[in-house]
Amino acid sequence: MKMKTAVLLGGICALSVLVSGCTKIQTWVRAKPAAVSPFLEHPELLTKQKATFPFHYFYLKKNAGKYDSIYVAPVNTKYLRDNKNWAKLDQKMAKSLGSDINNLAVFTRQTFRSEFAKVKGPKRLNVVEKITDPKHTLIVELAIVGIVPTKAELVILGTAANILLPGIGAVAGQLATGSVTMECMVRNAGTREIIAMFANTEKGQQAILNIAGMTWYNSAKNNITKQAEHTAKVFAGKDYSYTYRRLIKIIEI
């Protein structure tokens, strides 16, 4: 009994230390911020955020006005395609990789629309297909500017392109993470003024990967979904205990 009590108390103490140091943990598990691409206008407005905030860089205009609707524009992938590493892959598998990126852009738009639609409460915005009231509508302009597949996914990319990607080896089944870098501008649909911006790189949780039936962009979809969820809740003014939720995920792993 004493041994069980000691183990239990030790576990509680360890959890207390984790919670008290959650900002340090959050810093450790997050991906490093990427350089801002030319997609964002006026990047000088961005402010680097604390590790507990879901975006690395963020800007929100004061007295931005009141809005009823939100429109998610088609997702920009130009800066992803212009990346020299992706350009090399594109030469080998231009059709299939290009199609995958197009599909990922469609998935991103649909996911952001879905997350905005899930928000409940007085600050919920109506997700629209067309802009009929520009004065009271926000436009969300998104760009996927970087994707780092997991190591297992890099094997798939290299095999599909019939090329050797240095340093990846036979890594199927090992611990690996991927990341997605996204940028966003939110505009007033009538004036085109920038109301908000963010730049963020989202890293996946470490997990043992089974390569069977997997595509190179599995982890990208997961990371994009997380960023869509964060975006919808931030713009709805939600306090959703971001640090605590990530902490629980770490403990569960």
C-alpha positions, 0 to 999 in steps of 0.5 A: 500500500505504501509503495502504491501511495508513493508511486501515485504521489510521485506521478502527481508531483511529476504532473505538477512539474509538467503543468507548471513548466508547460510553456517550456514544454510547448516551446520544446515540442513546437516546430521552429518558425519558418521564414515568411514568404512573399505571400504575406503583404506587410509582414512587418505588422506580424508580432512573434507570439509566446509558445502557448499561442497557436501561431508563431507570428500573428497580427490583428487590427484594432477596432477591426469592425463587425462582420457577419460572414466569412469566405474562404478563398481557394488556397495558394500553393505557388510558394510551395511549388517554387521551393527548389526541393519540390521543383526537383521532385516535380521534374520526376513526377510532375503530374502525380505530385502536382495533382496531389498538391492540388488535392491538398489545397482543396482539402485545406479550403474545405477543412477551414470552411468546416472548422469555421462552421463548427464555431458556436456562440455570438461571434460565429460567422456565417460561412458563405460560398459567394460574397453578397455583403462585402462590407460585413464579410471577411475573406480568408486567403491561405497559402501552403508555403512549405511541407516537410513529410515524415521520414516514412513519407519521404521514402514514398516520395523517393520511391514514387519519383524513382530518385534517391533522397539523401539521408532518409534510408529505410525508416518505415516504422520508426518515430518521425514527424512532419510539418506544414508551414501556412500563412494567412491574410484575412481581409475586409471584402469591401475595402481589401484592408488586412484585418488579420494575418498569421504565419505558422509551422505546425509539427505533427506528434511523434508516432510509430508509422505503418507505411502500408496504405500511406501517402506522402501527405498523410501528416500534412492533412493532420497538421492542416486540420490542426491549424484550421481548428486553431484559426477558427477558435482564435478568430471566434475569441475562444479560450480553449486551453491550447497549452493544456490540450497539447500537454495532455497529448504529450502525456498520452504518447 
